[in-house]
């Protein structure tokens, strides 16, 4: 992955983080809206209903660039509302020659020009490239906007200005205007996000693609806001818009509580009173003459399907459309005062009249549709009946003949196919069975006589159970051959290995290291020592099971002392490694338990029964690399001597008897590796002996 890192200080990093959060939120919101619109978009041409939830006017204690952009958007939306509902509607009445008394209203077009006028508007000034500080921006705004009736300069030494909006006067702080306006995500952040494994994140940050050549300068936030707002207004311009105003009842967010002054203020600056007056005295609906005629001509029998006119003209272009519209209106069961015919449009005064007019049209359309459907269905049904009646007899006869012949042919073919399949499958199965049984010896690997070998030739699926049984018989035969090849010594060693596996497998971490090494027993060749041969006669320890120099852990300090350990068939002997003088001889029947830890250490504790010797000397603690072998051989010696196996205790903490004192052995794992062997650290603390592995 390419390194796209960059060193930043704390302030720069915080700004980059905030910019990333805003950019990610905005782009993810846009992506979600586009996905929803694509899902809801219909492929057919039909009428659509769109909802636009627009933010309202903001007036905070401290107003910055965000509030400036929001209030500018509110100004443009309010201007669009005033222009469409108050100005254009009244201009239409005057053009159509209707009697009309003009309704006065507040037009905020000058406020919008103050903000978005080309070259000299506040949004254009913010984007001037030579402005590099907020102070210079404020000075430039004051120079260009001074004298405007809706612009108020701030107090001296104050970093701000005021705008008299349609709702109220808002004081803006110029602090961080330029920085927020050029809130562009750094290139290295876009590059890092483009390298994400999520396709969604890559699609949200296409500018991070290193192959993409970006030559133009990134657009500013104010330019984006103005462009998006103008695009939205252009879309709304060609649509029929309905407005819903939300009025805040009080500042305390309480239900059933209305602040009269606050409500009156909102009603005034939203121009709702002129709108109510216009709705009461004006018209709610209008259509051009031709569209009105074509839409509602089915309501009158004289105009449906064609109106000939008073002069009995042959077609509609030869007669007056206005005359047909007047005829439709006169025959409607509605007051004539609800309709007004202008020079180019027909006006309807109340919404109820428009609703009733549409209701009449829907009922008439249903009547006409039923009439058309009745005649068409009758025609189609009779025509289909006659055609079917003529052809049914011939088709039925031919079809029955063909079906009988087809059934006979298919039945004969299936019988032949089944017979052929049975013959082929029977011979094929016999051949596969014979081939499998005859080729098993040739497909076996050369080292297949080893009991550890699990290789076996593959077999067909229908011989899976036979293959399994043959494999089991073959494995038992290999084990039988393998066992017969052992002499007595090898059998004894195998017995020791099996015993070690039963005792230590999955219980002692160092067991896996002893599997591949044979149990030699006499590591110091003690059986060939002449001095030992003389001594063992006296103690009846002629047969040496194990002999090696190990470390005996002292009871007082925990130090390691080398000593020769000899294990015979009847006792455990500790000798001086130079003089072979016997220091301790413990009969095998006196040892009843052996304790070890589950770790990689080579420490073992032999517990002696509470006899005279045990009460005097206590238990023995040894450390040796052949701990698995010693414990295994000791286990077998004690079992042969006493007739029952001793207890093997494996735990991280256990007790040991040191004469008149009981010591607690505690093992702690210090991270010893399987590949590195090191002496364990033994520490004696009061009645505890800690061994760190």
Secondary structure, DSSP 8 states (H G I E B T S, - for coil): ---------HHHHHHHHHHHHHHHHHHHHHHHHHHHHHHH--SS----------------SSB-HHHHHHHHHHHHHHHHHHIIIIIHHHHHHHHTT-----------HHHHHHHH-TTTSHHHHHT-TT--SHHHHHHHHHHHHTT-TTEEE--TT-SEEEEE-SS-EEEEE-TTHHHHHT----HHHHHHHHT-S-HHHHHHTGGG-TT----S----HHHHHHHHHHHHHHHHHTS-----------SS--TT---HHHHHHHHHHTTHHHHHHHHHHS-SEEEEHHHHHHHHGGGSTTTSS---TTTT-SSGGGS-HHHHHHHHHHTSSS-GGGEEE-SSEEEE--HHHHHHHHHHHHHHHHHHHHHHHHHHHHHHHHHHHHHHHHHHHHHHHHHHHHHHHHHHHHHHHHHHHHHHHHHHHHHHHHHHHHHHHHHHHHHS-TTTTSTT--------GGGHHHHHHHHHHHHHHHHHHHHHT--HHHHHHHHHHHHHHHHHTTT-TTHHHHTTS----BSS-GGG-HHHHHHHHHHT--SEEEEEEEEEE-TTT--EEEEEEEEESSEEEEE-TTT--EEEEEEGGGEEEEEE-SSS--EEEEEE-SSHHHHHH--EEEE-TTHHHHHHHHHHHHHHHHSS--EEEE-SEEEEEETTEEEEEEEE-----SS-----EEEEETTEEEEE-
